[in-house]
């Protein structure tokens, strides 16, 4: 669920963000594609090696 949901939703999010920005009259914005499967596997490999996973903080 943690991988499948973002893989399904993210392409729609990218499209909508691009469309909204373009319609607002700003220069086009293209969000990069993200491979959630590879990101998950990398995180699991770090956990197995004993390295803490990076913490994302918001202000």
C-alpha positions as a Markdown table, in Angstrom:
| # | Residue | x | y | z |
|---|---|---|---|---|
| 1 | Unk | 0.0 | 0.0 | 0.0 |
| 2 | Unk | 2.9 | 2.4 | 0.8 |
| 3 | Unk | 4.3 | 1.9 | -2.7 |
| 4 | Unk | 1.3 | 1.1 | -4.9 |
| 5 | Unk | -0.8 | 4.1 | -3.9 |
| 6 | Unk | 1.9 | 6.8 | -4.6 |
| 7 | Unk | 2.7 | 5.0 | -7.9 |
| 8 | Unk | -0.9 | 5.3 | -9.0 |
| 9 | Unk | -1.6 | 8.8 | -7.7 |
| 10 | Unk | 1.7 | 10.6 | -8.5 |
| 11 | Unk | 1.3 | 10.7 | -12.3 |
| 12 | Unk | -2.1 | 12.4 | -11.9 |
| 13 | Unk | -0.7 | 14.8 | -9.4 |
| 14 | Unk | 2.1 | 15.7 | -11.9 |
| 15 | Unk | -0.4 | 16.3 | -14.7 |
| 16 | Unk | -2.6 | 18.4 | -12.5 |
| 17 | Unk | 0.2 | 20.6 | -11.2 |
| 18 | Unk | 1.5 | 21.2 | -14.7 |
| 19 | Unk | -2.0 | 22.0 | -16.0 |
| 20 | Unk | -2.8 | 24.4 | -13.1 |
| 21 | Unk | 0.5 | 26.3 | -13.4 |
| 22 | Unk | 0.2 | 26.6 | -17.2 |
| 23 | Unk | -3.4 | 27.8 | -16.9 |
| 24 | Unk | -2.4 | 30.4 | -14.3 |
| 25 | Unk | 0.0 | 31.9 | -16.9 |
| 26 | Unk | 3.3 | 30.9 | -15.2 |
| 27 | Unk | 6.1 | 29.1 | -17.1 |
| 28 | Unk | 5.6 | 25.4 | -17.3 |
| 29 | Unk | 6.6 | 23.3 | -14.4 |
| 30 | Unk | 7.4 | 19.6 | -14.9 |
| 31 | Unk | 7.8 | 17.5 | -11.8 |
| 32 | Unk | 10.3 | 14.7 | -12.1 |
| 33 | Unk | 9.2 | 11.1 | -12.2 |
| 34 | Unk | 9.8 | 9.2 | -9.0 |
| 35 | Unk | 10.4 | 5.4 | -8.8 |
| 36 | Unk | 8.7 | 4.6 | -5.5 |
| 37 | Unk | 9.7 | 0.9 | -5.7 |
| 38 | Unk | 13.4 | 1.8 | -6.0 |
| 39 | Unk | 13.1 | 4.4 | -3.2 |
| 40 | Unk | 11.5 | 1.8 | -0.9 |
| 41 | Unk | 14.1 | -0.9 | -1.7 |
| 42 | Unk | 16.9 | 1.6 | -1.0 |
| 43 | Unk | 15.3 | 2.5 | 2.4 |
| 44 | Unk | 15.0 | -1.2 | 3.3 |
| 45 | Unk | 18.6 | -1.8 | 2.4 |
| 46 | Unk | 19.7 | 1.1 | 4.7 |
| 47 | Unk | 17.6 | -0.3 | 7.5 |
| 48 | Unk | 19.2 | -3.7 | 7.1 |
| 49 | Unk | 22.7 | -2.1 | 7.2 |
| 50 | Unk | 21.8 | -0.4 | 10.4 |
| 51 | Unk | 21.8 | 3.1 | 9.0 |
| 52 | Unk | 18.9 | 5.3 | 10.1 |
| 53 | Unk | 16.5 | 6.4 | 7.4 |
| 54 | Unk | 16.5 | 10.1 | 6.6 |
| 55 | Unk | 14.0 | 12.1 | 8.5 |
| 56 | Unk | 12.0 | 14.7 | 6.5 |
| 57 | Unk | 11.0 | 17.7 | 8.5 |
| 58 | Unk | 8.7 | 20.5 | 7.5 |
| 59 | Unk | 8.7 | 24.1 | 8.8 |
